[in-house]
Amino acid sequence: MKLGKLSLVAVMALGTSAFAIDNVKVNGQAKFIYQTTDQQDGVKTGFFEQGVDSPTPTQEAARAGFSLTLGVTADLTSGVSAGAEMQAFSTLGAENNLVNGVMATGQVDDASAASQAWLATTLGKTTVKIGRMELDTPLTFTEKWNVVKNTFDAAVMLNNDLPDTTLVGAWVGKHNGMGVGTTPANGHTAPLLITSTGQTADLTNSPYATFGSKGAYALGAVNKSVPNTTMQGWYYNVVDVAKAYWLQADTKVMNMVTLGGQYANMDPDNKFGALKDSKIWAVKAGVDVSGVNVYAAYSSADKDGTLGFANVSTGDKTMIYTGLDSIYMDGIVTAPDTEAVKVGASTVVEGVKLAASYTDCDRDAVNSGITGWDVSASGKAGPVNLQAIYTSIDPDTASGFYANKDRNTIRLIATLPF
């Protein structure tokens, strides 16, 4: 998690920095993703096959999607700024010719929606921002890995009066993620926080559902008073769903060794039945040597818990160290009674970033587990950012999305920022 870009903080900072340049700033991007999967168990598929129409049109094989995002920010008057952004999604007809599924799983048809529309004002060292915006906190955040992203209708206050400290208070009313925020409306019996949904935002079907039943509250503090160290603490209350807190500290020693620790607790609301508290802790260590970064991470979720620690908006990605930067090994590593180990390395060769990681997670209570590799290459061709990801997972579980299905996936991403 890049705390320097904490969107509860950094997005609001646009009101005091970006606008001073030209007063009006236009930005956006075009993004295309193609994904193909080889799966030899269950419904068999091969690389670069179009896919099957049964049992469902979204069955793994090949998926694709294109998005266009366009935003503008401006100063309205002294100390008052505004921003607006639209995002549009399309398959460009590929679902009838090259693929059988779409990357944004919630989408079936072409769609567009306002992803941001906000006002911000600053008085002294306090900034207040109201409207539709990106957020980036440990349990509630905007995911940008897919062709479309999830955003939030919220009111946020940021204060920097204390030395080296940022205080954040937020009320989140609605969101368009596909996870826990829509749980009561869809009649589910428990929050969708344990397994990944493989999707980010829904632009088509009733977007921006109420978070929980009456919104969500968040309080946070980010402190950098210790040199090369960032400490943060967060408290959440998703009304009628769960209360949670998150503690984290990250430091860099001798400009080459990184260390981090996390601890989180989630207390589910009794409206979902007799659900137990969930706890998780994680640690990581990394070192930079001769241009190569090598790291290891470990996480352990208590076996008596009920919920996982994925993004409460999408039920998909997680900020727990062992679930970062992977296609499939994301929120699943935070499920109750799960131990996960992740090791990886990255370097840059001739302007191309190369990265590889291996993750092993086990759930002893249900005698299941998943191991997986992620290998990626990222670079540029002129103004276009390119990334190729290969991932391979070997699940040992008889139910759910993975269900003993070994799968190898290639994901190709092209992004043109402007």
Secondary structure by P-SEA (a helix, b strand, c coil): ccccccccccccccccccccccccccccbbbbbbbbbbbcccccccccccccccccccccccccbbbbbbbbbbbccccccbbbbbbbbccccccccccccccccccccccccccccbbbbbcccbbbbbcccccccccbbbbccccbbbbbbbbbbbbcccccbbbbbbbbccccccccccccccccccccccccccccccccccccccccccbbbbbbbbbccccccccbbbbbbcccccccccccccccccccbbbbbbbbbbbbbccccbbbbbbbbbcbbbbbccccccbbbbbbbbcccccccccccccccccccccccccccccccccccbbbbbbbbbbbcccbbbbbbbbbbbbccccccccbbbbbbbbbcccbbbbbbbbbbbbcccccccccccbbbbbbbbbbcc
